[in-house]
């Protein structure tokens, strides 16, 4: 299985940077997400994760998304819903979300997503922008 890498270009900053690593079962999504067709972007991510978890027992996803629109929220919700389903298959799922210290609105949005999906998301308050480590 290949890694999935989607980079926000200087011409298209409406999508976040995405890197899903097939070697270690870790993924990162960082930046702002406000593309009108974000659903299709996140569908590709969901499909990759589902394919990965068909053959593996654990996946860790880290978000550093600092803004998302309604279309992106739906796509992120679908990713989280899919991960929730995998927990019913005894897969180990870990989700972290980095949030700027003073961004109470984003913090509340993430809490709402976690409650709606019924999935534990570790929200980490930070004074720095989260960068993809890969």
N, C-alpha and C positions, 0 to 999 in steps of 0.2 A: 504494500500500500504506500502511496506517495504522500508526502506532506502537502498541506494546503496552505498556500501563501497568497494573500491578496493585499496589495500595498496601495495606500492612498497616494495618488500622484499629485504633483503641484497643480495640475489642471482639474483634478477631481478630489477635493477635500471633503466631499459630502459623505464619503464612506470611511469607516475606520480601517486601521491596519489589522489584518487577521493572520495569525500563524498557528496552524494545528500540526503538531509533531507526531508522526506515526511511530517514531522510534521510542519515545518516552511517555506517550499518552498524555501530553500536556498541550493546552491551547491557550492563546491569548488574543483578546480583542481589545484594541485601544484606540482612543481618539473620539471625535464627534461622528455621529451617525444621523444624517438627515436627508439621505437620498430618497426621492419619491418612490423608487422601485426597490427599496431595501428588502422587501419581502423575498425577492428572488436571491439576493445576496445571502440572506440568512437561511434560505432553503438549502443552498449549496453547503453551508456550514452544518446544518442539521443532518443532511444526507451523509456528509463525511463522518460526522460523529457516530451516526447509526451504523455505518459500515465498519468503523473502527471497533465499536463495542460488540459487534457480532462475533468478533474473534478475540477480544481482550476483555479483561475483568475490571479495569479501572480507567477513569479519565478525570483529569483535573483541568478546570477552565478558569482562567483569570480574566476579569474585565477591568479595563481602565477607561471605559466609555464615560466621558464627562458630559455628554449631551446626546439625547436621542429624540427624534420626532415620533409621531403616532405610528407611522409605517414601520419604523425601526423597532418600536416597542412591541408591535405584533410579531415581528420576526424573532426578537429576543425571547418573547414569551414562548414561541414555538420551540426554540432551542431548549429552554428550561423545562418545558412540558415533556419534551422527548427525554431529557436527562432524568426527569422524575420517573418516567415509565421504566427506564433501565434500572432504577433502584428496586423495582418490583422483581427484577430478574437477578437480584443479589449482586449487582454491579456496584463497585465503590465509586461514588461520584463526589468530587470536591469542587466547590465554586467559591471564588473570592471576587470581591469587587472593590477596587480602590476608588475612594471619593475624596475630593479636596475637603479640608477641614471645615470650611464654612459653607459648604453646599448642602444646606438642609433640605432643599427641594429635591435634589437628586437622591439624597439619603432616603427620603420618604417614598420616592418613586420605586427605589430598589426594594424597600421593605414591602411595599404593596405588591410588586411582582412576586416576591418570595412567598407572601401569604396567598396570593391567587393560585400559584402553582403548588403550594404546600411543599416547598423545598428549602432547605437551609442554605442561605447565602451568607458567607462571612464578609461583613462590610468593614473595610479597613480605612480609617480616616488617615489622610496623609497631607503633608504640606507640599508634596511634589507631584508632578504629572507622572503617571505610570507609563513606562516605556517597554516595548517588547524586548525581552531579554535575548531572544534567539539570534 
